[in-house]
């Protein structure tokens, strides 16, 4: 059988999917470079504090929306009722909750009356809903890989949520002994984020190892970066910055500033690549043709 030497490559508005992804990666690095410049300029007191924060919020909102749109596009490639459809519905829904959280942060700076309480803001509602939704998608993906039933998966997921809440409560009691001026609810929410990050990040690493370096593990890499960001935030709010030098504090702040939007960028670009592959297959130009055996190359198969 004669081998087809050329596979027709699709284009989107005249641009191949591979070039779109390269452009997306270039834009991501450009945004991170701008944020880095803005951070060091702010250290020199060259930027007003309010607009300094707003600039970061607006820049971060762009990849957040992009990741959510890419997640929805991937979800649309599966039929309702399929396991992958449930997994990516939960994943994309979690990203949209986080988009709502990013928007609420921007609106809060203009309309402080939108706060829920002094210790629990509207953004916390959206972020926690996002965590729980993304956590559900992680569990569904993991159990799907092992061929376990959905009902068992929901039981495991519920157990993980309860474990996270209890662990965060215990850690809150420990941390509050050294920070009696902070309310219990404030510290609890602050600590709950990294606890959820450890569970989500650990499961994401598990999936990455399970899938190797396959494309379906890459959207979860963004959650690993979120875990780094929230770990630094928790270290700050728990009083850890008092134990390190100013130079170390600035370094941690910079890492947190870069990894946070990079989390959305990583997930978004990985999801976009998966969408192109699901939608266009070999015509996307993102898949390598299967290698033929030696017999096939000699025309003997």
Beta strands, then each sheet from edge to edge (+ up, - down):
strand 1: 11-12
strand 2: 15-16
sheet 1: 1+ 2-
end
